[in-house]
Amino acid sequence: MRKIVIMIVMTLTAIATQAQTTQKYNSLYQRTEFFDDRGNMIGYAKENTLYNRVEYYDARGNMLKYEQKNNLYNRTEEYDSRGNLKGYEQENSLYNRTDKYNSSGNQTGSKKWNELYQRYDVFDSRGNKVGHHKYNSLYQRWEYTESTY
């Protein structure tokens, strides 16, 4: 019986950590670093004050994309490394959430604060929960966990 309980606990631990990424602010380099479930850095984000935007890089330092606030439309726009619009995020005050759209204006997902669990729940365009962001105060970082159900 004890072996079965240990096997179940190990299986649940493996499933729970399988799809988890973390991010942590590095004050030395003044950037937010992203890590995979094994602790390897997979990229980082850094604020570019000259262009007033946040730039995202892979672990080798190649720029992948950047985000910039559009005050005219009251949204945050996402561009690829060549400057092509990939999509945008916009606050939805009616449903108290942030909606995400692609470059054609079609909704691709949303995220909403969950007061009960103290986390941001992430949904696809059909309203199915696909994961959540939660702050880990012990390690002082945000963790993203994909839903496996």
C-alpha angles and dihedrals in degrees: 000000000000091000091053092051091049091049092050093048092048092048093049091047091051092049093046094051096039097084102032129121127178136202129201134178115245107207093189093061094025094232142109113248125205123213134190124229092276094054097256115142109243098177148322142229125222133183115242105204093183092064094026095235143108115247125204122210135184120238091273093055099256112143111242102177144328137221126217132182115241106203094184093062094026095235142110112246125207121212133184120238091273094054099257115144110250098176145297145241123227134182114248106203093180093064095024094237143103115254123206122212135185124234091274092057096253116139112247100175149317143226129215135185113251106208094190095057096027094234144104112257114211121213135187123232092276094054097256114143109244100173147316142243116224131177115236104208093188092061094025095232142110116250126200119206123187118223113242097193 
